[in-house]
């Protein structure tokens, strides 16, 4: 039996309660650089008579010690256009955490989260052509001659709805997959205003992901969006949401002043 340092044993003992085996593996490996797998952790817990107390078949999306409700909500509301690496940095900066790229990439995959970053599909994403009828999938029909385009190359302008977040994506070019698709509301906003600035997002002013009127598309910084989500400032009316953007800046200034006073 492999012997583990005292600090590793203490960490596992102090964090096992309420934490799934999978999450405990991520926590321990991230903190100590160990090579625990789920099976190894299960054996360790059994040998040391440790129990997490979590129910079997834990439902997807349930808040956990590694990903509490506030973190899950932030990821779900801000993942569009933000890949795992940037999300890890954003979470660490915003919440004072120490998430790694690997952890967030795993979370994206396990929860079928698609960032939609230039159309790049994250692990677990359902492809556009899943379930299509009338497509020949075998025999000579699928053997393409040189220069022929495969049947699943959809034309530019094709739209698809992401089954996880409900956003609509538009195919903008034929090329490398990670540059073929773009969020429809972002595409419309950019057609009228130019490229979305770094660390910014375009949101629906009334919260309706099918209202693509330019007056309903609101540009916000990631910082503003965080404050707005925390304070429920995104309303069912675009004008009220724009007021929420102003309030978010005020809240941020108040928070900054309070921090300076404490110093």
Secondary structure, DSSP 4 states (H G I P E B T S, - for coil): -----HHHHHHHHHH-TT--HHHHHHHHHHHH-----HHHHHHHHHHTT----PPSSPPTT---SSS-HHHHHHHHHH-TT--HHHHHHHHHHHH-----HHHHHHHHHHTT----GGGPPPTTPPPTTTT-SS---SGGGG-PPTTPPPTT-PPTT-EEE-TTT--EEEE--SS-GGGTEEEHHHHHHHHHH-SPPTTEEEEETTS-TT---GGGEEEEEHHHHHHHHHTT---SSHHHHHHHHHHHHHHHHHHHHHHHHH-
